[in-house]
Amino acid sequence: MQKCSFSLPTSFRDLYMRLTLLGFCFLYSSIVTGVQSECPLQLDPQRVVVRYGGSVGANCSTSVLHEGMGWEASEGAVPMTKDQNLITWRVSELREWDIKPVCYINYKIGDNNQCLIELPVTVYKTPDSVFISTVNHRGPMMEGKQYELQCDVHNVAPVEYLTVKWYKEQTLLHQTNFTDTIKTLVNKTVTLLIRPDRADDGAQYWCEAELDLGADGPQPHRTNSSKPLNVEVYYKPKHSSSTETIIQDDKVMLDCTVKANPAPTYTWDHLKEKSSSPVLKSSALSPGNYTCTATNTRGRDSKVFIVKSKYTDRTTFWAIVLTGVVVAVALIAAYLIFKFRFSKNSVI
């Protein structure tokens, strides 16, 4: 920057001239300083996100006088030009992962006054495939045991923008982000521990790879999903209640049916003839207790049915009614006897 000096004046007029020149000197210095402290280049857009192999472009412009401006880049470089205030960097098929295009300008004023600005470029590629599998296991899963699921994401970039999400049906279970700064293609493997129960029998698990490239990236975010993994869970029979009271009727059944995997077999105690059916007619049984046991390879569970005769209930009902009538008659008789004796004593 040019220095502004001031010497003692010899007259009033000389003082006026020196102050005027000093003012111009400071004004010139401030212009040079301002240009050097803030690079007078504007990029549009200020960041680009491009698919690998796709086309990309950005403008670099200035509003100040210059001795030349251009783009330096490993692909699409633009030679320095002096007669333009806007130049465009453009690549029709970008196949470099870590490209760093730089726009530069040489000022027409000041010393050592070249400045430059780098255009941030993010080159991305969605995965070739996303695959879900179980780790060291094949076949049905057992209720209550722990298993490991694995999600493999092949050929994705850049990994720092990747999120792998785990789902059961439409419920998000977990997600994993990455801090790697590598720009080129990578493979990533993510695992998830699960402990399935009977409610998970037949459920579908799947994983999803999402590239969130920010506001400048594609909207909505690029996602690739695996095919669903159908889970079969083996679990033992379990009745909702251990006992049930049944009143005999042609339409009332003893229903021992219970959910289990594998499908259970049924046995009955206290039957005159063996039966493997989970359902019995109550009208075909004598009053009493009948125990049904459902069994599969995972375990067993029993339920007791208490069968009562519908006639037993009617006899009880009429016995109660008759007892009430007898008590009522007895009370009335006692009242009449008391009244008769009381009135006889009153006459005497």
Helices and strands as residue ranges (DSSP letters): H 12-37, E 42-44, E 48-51, E 56-61, E 66-72, E 78-81, E 86-91, E 102-107, E 114-118, E 121-124, E 129-134, E 141-142, E 147-156, G 159-161, E 162-168, E 171-177, E 186-194, G 198-200, E 204-211, E 222-225, E 229-230, E 233-234, E 243-247, E 253-255, E 265-268, E 279-281, G 282-284, E 288-296, E 299-308, H 310-347
